Amino acid sequence: MSPALMGTLFVAPRDLDAVVAEVDPVVEEEEEVMEAAEEDALSVGR
């Protein structure tokens, strides 16, 4: 295997972690917004 390919293999997991770290808070925030919207809809229906 070429050294260049080895380099990409070792770099990839760290890059992936960085991407996940950036995306995770956004996803959690959207879930909270959705839950709040559902609760609002339920309270209006009562």
C-alpha positions in Angstrom: 0.0 0.0 0.0 1.4 3.4 -0.9 2.4 5.8 1.9 -0.1 8.4 0.6 -3.0 5.9 1.0 -1.8 5.0 4.5 -1.9 8.7 5.3 -5.5 9.1 4.3 -6.5 6.0 6.3 -5.0 7.4 9.5 -6.4 10.9 8.9 -9.9 9.8 8.0 -11.1 8.8 11.5 -10.0 12.1 13.0 -11.7 14.0 10.2 -14.9 12.0 10.8 -14.8 12.7 14.5 -14.5 16.4 13.7 -17.5 16.3 11.4 -19.6 14.4 13.9 -18.6 16.9 16.6 -19.8 19.7 14.4 -23.0 18.0 13.3 -24.1 16.5 16.6 -25.1 19.7 18.5 -27.1 20.9 15.5 -29.0 17.6 15.3 -29.7 17.7 19.1 -30.9 21.3 18.8 -33.3 20.4 16.0 -34.7 17.5 18.0 -35.4 19.8 20.9 -37.1 22.2 18.6 -39.3 19.4 17.2 -40.2 18.2 20.7 -41.1 21.7 21.8 -43.3 22.1 18.6 -45.0 18.7 19.3 -45.7 19.8 22.9 -47.2 23.1 21.7 -49.4 21.2 19.2 -50.6 18.9 21.9 -51.4 21.7 24.4 -53.3 23.5 21.7 -55.4 20.4 21.0 -56.5 20.0 24.6 
